[in-house]
Amino acid sequence: MSLKQVLLDDMKAAMKDKDTLRKNAITMVRAGILQIEKDKKTELDDEAILEVIAKAVKQRKDSIPEFEKGNRPDLVEDLKREIDILMAYLPQQLSEDELDSIVSQTIFEVGAQSAKDIGKVMKALLPKTKGRADGRLVNELVKKHLD
């Protein structure tokens, strides 16, 4: 079953269970998918749908500090629950040790020597970690290795 169908089925189940937060999180992702499909006039495959979900998770994570500054613990809690809901659709995230190993291996493969080579390393590394690690964390690890 495609990820798109899984999202639809889960949204229907959330509606039946009256789980508003889950329904809203899935609805927002589905709206993002439909918007991209209309813009590109094509149907997204599961990999592209995973990218949409990862982007939604990132947006929510980026919003948390703003809500904390605004003293809105209720919204922070909702965002954290939405992140947990959406993370269930993403592949298993790499641990920091696994990610560190992949970074080291990639640096060796591209022959990077200094911070000037970060671009080359990131270009080779991002396809390996796509959807399984936060790009910001990957970048920090690469900088740590090359400094």
N, C-alpha and C positions, 0 to 999 in steps of 0.2 A: 504494500500500500504506500502511495506517495506521501511525502511529508505534508503536502497541501491538504490531502484527504484526512490525514491524522489531525491536523489543526482544525479542520471543519468539524470532525467528529467530537473532538475535545471541546470545541466551542458549544456544540449542541448539548453535550453532557453538562457543561458548566451552567448553561441556561436552565436545564431541567433541575439541577441541584441548587439553583438560585445562588451560585457562586459568582457574584458580580465582579470581584477583582480578577478572577481567572478569565471570565468572559471578556472583560475589557482589555486585558493584556493580549489575549489571542486575537480579538477583533482589531486592535491596533496593528498587530503584525500582519494580519490578513489584508488590512487596508493598504499597508505598505507594499505588499506583494502585488495586489491588484493594480496599484498606481504604477509600479514599474512595468507590469505586463502591458498596461494600456499605453504607456509612454513608448515602450520598445516594440509594441505590437507583436509580442511573442510570449510563449508560455515559459515560465521559469522552471528549471529542473530543481531537484532537491538541494544541490550544492548552492545554487543562487538563493534559494529560500533560506538556507542556513546563514548566508551572508546577511540577509535582511534581519533575521532573528538576532544575530550577533550585533548588528548595528543598533537594534532596539535595546539590547542589554547595555551596550556602551552608553547610549543616550541616558538611560536611567541611572547608571552609575555616575555619570557626569553631573546629573541633576541633584544627587544627594547632598553634596556640600552646599549648594545654593539654598536648599530647603533647611539645612541645619543652620545656616547663617540667618535665615528668616525665622528661626525658632518655630519650625513646623514639624515636630516629631511625628505627628499623625501621617503626614505625607511621606516622610522618610520611611516610616514603617511600611506603608503601602508600596513604595518603590522597591524596597528590599524584598517584599513578598512577590512582587511582579518579576523581579530579577530571578528569584528562585523558580518561579513558574516557567519562565522562558529558558532558563539554563537546562531544564529537563529535555528540551528539544535539541540542544547542541551536543556534539560529540563530547566524550570524556575529556576534560581539560587536562593539559599536561601539568605535572607537578614541577616545582621550581628546579628540582634535581634533574628531571628528565629534560627540561628546557635548557638547563645549563649544559648538559651533555650535547644536545643538538647544536647549541650555539658554538661550543668548542669545536665540534666536528666540522661545522660549516666554515668557521674561520680558517681551519686547517685546509679545507678543500679549496677555498678561493685564494689562499695564500695571503691573507690580510696581515699587515704588519703594524699599522698605526691607526689612529682615529680618522685619518684621511680615507681609510678603506671601509668606513661604516656603511656607506651607500652600497658598495658591492656585496657586503655581507648580508645586509638587510634584503637586497634583491634576491639573493639565493635562499635566504632563510624564511621569508614570509610564506612562500608556497608550502614549505614543510610544516609550518605551524598554523596555517590558515584555519580559523574556526576553533582551534584547540588551545590558543594562548592569546592573551591581550598584547596587542602590538606595542603598547607603551612599555610593558614589562620586558618584552623581547629586546626593544631598543636599549633599555637600561642595562640589561645583561651584556649586550654587545659592547656598549661603551665601557663597562666594567672590565671586560676581557681585553679590550684594545688600549686602555689607558696605562 
